[in-house]
Amino acid sequence: MSEKTRGAVVFGHAGARVLVFPTRDGRFFEYEQLGLVASLADKLEAGHLQLYCIEGLAAETFYAFHHHPAERIRRHGALEDYILNEVLPLMAAKNSHDCTIVHGCSLGAFQAASLFFRHPHLFRKLVAFSGRYDLTMRVESFGDLFDGYYDDSVYFHTPTHFLPGLGGDWRLARLRESDIILTIGDADPFLDNNRYLSRLLADKNVGHQLHVWDGRAHRAGAWRKMAALYI
């Protein structure tokens, strides 16, 4: 059973709250369409998890190429503010469980990771599938989403850019208490970027799991299996 609430569709009645970002072209209903909700049916029915699937708004942020890159990252920041000030409080009001997980696939994995690493005090766990954690890098057909533009906002929203600079920051202490799961296929274009993020976390003594799957795992069939295992 699902419930439509303001800005999200909700699956499950109790358990750890899971904030779910869609892929680049996905909407709030994508997670169900791809079969990932079904892969978690037992946990949802048992009251272990409650999913809050939201809009990623990629076409209005990172992929809004009719806007200057500075406006693209500003719009992403506005989305983050909305999530912090509207979505997360709504989730807490509906469900008092003490664990909040943030999760996404592909571009949604970037959005989940950026939010998690910037605000680790708000989450217990990150689960990111097939993510690219640096949107300025060029890999295969994936280009720099800021067209060479760079400013502090791009820096502070890009995990592999700002994480090396964390020293005695309170965020680092909180990250060391969190559960971080990254997955990628060994034939996926973002494999090296995932390994780089893993090395950065290891250098900061931040515990995490990097699961490298066989072949091309940037697809719904792999994500369904990953969800059942790691969420």
N, C-alpha and C positions, 0 to 999 in steps of 0.2 A: 504494500500500500504506500502511496505517496501523498504528500500534502503540499500544495502550493502556498507559499508564504511570501511576504514582501521581498522581492529580489532573489528568491531561491526556490528550488523544489526540494522537499525534505523526504528522505526515506528512513524508516525506522522510528521506533517510539522511545528509545532509551539508550544508554550506554555512552561511550566516548563520542564527543562531537567531532565530526570530520568535515572540514571546509574543503570543497572539491572545486578546482579550477578546470575548465575544459581545454581542449587543444585550440590551436589558432583559429580554425574555422568553426569550432563547436559552440553550442549554446548550452543553457542550463540543463536541457534534457539530453545532452549527448551521452552522459555517463550511463544512462539507462539504455539508450539506443545501441551503444557499443557492447552491451551485455555485462558491463562491470557491476551494475547493481545486482544482477542475477548471480554473479560469482560470489557475492557477499550475502546472499539470501539467508543462509543459516545464522550468520552473526547478527544480521538485522532482526530476524525473527526472535532470536534469543535475547535481544536487548543489549548486545555487546557494543553495537555501533549505531550511530545516527548520522546520516549523510546530509550535508547541506550543499547542494550543487548550484553554483552561481554562474553568472555571465562573466566571461573573460574580457569581452570588449576589445579584442585585438584589432578589429577593423577601425576602431576609434582611437587606438593608442599606437602601438608599435608598427602596425601595418597601415596607418593612415598617411600614406605617402604624399597625399595632397597637402599635408601640413609640414611645416618646418620641423626638423628633428627636435628642436627645443620644445615645441608645442606637443610633440608626441610623448616625450618623457614627462612633460607637465601633466598631460592627461592621464598617464599611468599613475602619477602621484596622486591625482584626484581620485582615481579608482581605489588606490590604497587607503586614502583618507576615508572614503565611503565604507570600505570594509572594516576599518578600525572603529569608526564611529557609529556605524549603523548595523552591519551584518554580525560582527562578533557580539555586540551587546544583545542583539535579537536572539542569537544562538544561546547565550547564557541565560536569557530570560525564559526560554522555552525548555531548557535542559540544564540542570544544576550539576551535572557530572564534572568532576575536577580535572578531566583530561580533554584537551583540544588538540586535534591532529590537523595538519594542513597537507594537502595532497594534490597532485596534478600530473598530467601526462603531456609530453612534448612541450609546447610553449607554456602550458599550464604548470609543468614542473618548474620552469624558470620562475613563473609568478609565485608559486608556492614557496620556492627556495628563497627568493628575494624577500618576501614578507617574513618568512621564518628567521632568516639570519639578521634582519633588521630589527625584529621585535621578538626575540626568543623567549621573553618573559610571558608571552601570551600563549605559547604552545608547548606541549609536552613532546611532540613527535612530528618529524617531517618524513613524508613518503613521496619520493619523486621518481617518476618513470620516464626514461628516454629524454632527459632534459639537456638543453644547451644553456650553460650558466654564464655565458658571455655573449650578448647579442651584438657586440661589435666585431666578432670574429667571422671570418668567411670560411665555410666548409662545404664542399660539393656545390649544390645549387643554393645553399643558404648564404645570404649576403649580410653585410653590416646593416642592421636595421636603423642606424643613425647616419648613414651615408658619410662617414668620416667626422661627423660632428661629435664633440666631447665636452662635457662640463661636469661640475660637481654632482649634479643630479644623476647623470648617467653613471658616474663613479660609485655613488652611494647606493644605487639600486642594482649594481652588478656584483654578485657574490664573489666571483674570482678576482675582482679588483679591490674591494674594500676589506675582505677578510685578512689579507697579509698585513694590513695596518693595525689590526686589533692587538693591543698589548694587554695593559691592565684593565681594559674596558670591562664594565659589568656584563656586557653581552657575552664575552668569552667565558666567564664563570658560568653563566646560565647555559650556554651551548654545551659545556662539559657535563651538564646534568640531563641533557636531552637525548632523545632517541632519533637517530638520523639514518634513513635508508635510501640509498640511491641504486637505481638499476639501469642497465644499458646492455645492448647486444654487442658482441665482439666484431660484428660487421656494420655497426651503426656509425653514422657520420660524427657523432659527438662523443665517441669512446675516449679520445685523448683528452677532451675537455672534462669528462667525468673523472678520469684518472688524475688530472691536474687538481681538480677540486678535492679529491680524496687526499692527495699529498698535502695540500694546504691545511686541511683539517688535521691530518696526522702531525704536521709541524707545530700546530697549536695545541696538541694533546687533546683534541676533541674526538671522542669515540664516535664511530660511525660504521656502517656496513655499505660496501660497494659490491653489488652482485652483478657479475658480467655473464650474460646469457649467451648461448650459442646462436650464431647467425644474426639476422636482422630482426631485432626485437621491437622496432619502432612501429608497432601495429597492434590492433585491438586484441587479436588472439593471444599475443604474449601478455598484454596488459591484464587480461582477464585472469590468467594464471598467476601473475605477479600479485594482483589484488588479493586473491585468496590466500596467498602465502604471507604477505608482508603488512597488510593493514589490520 
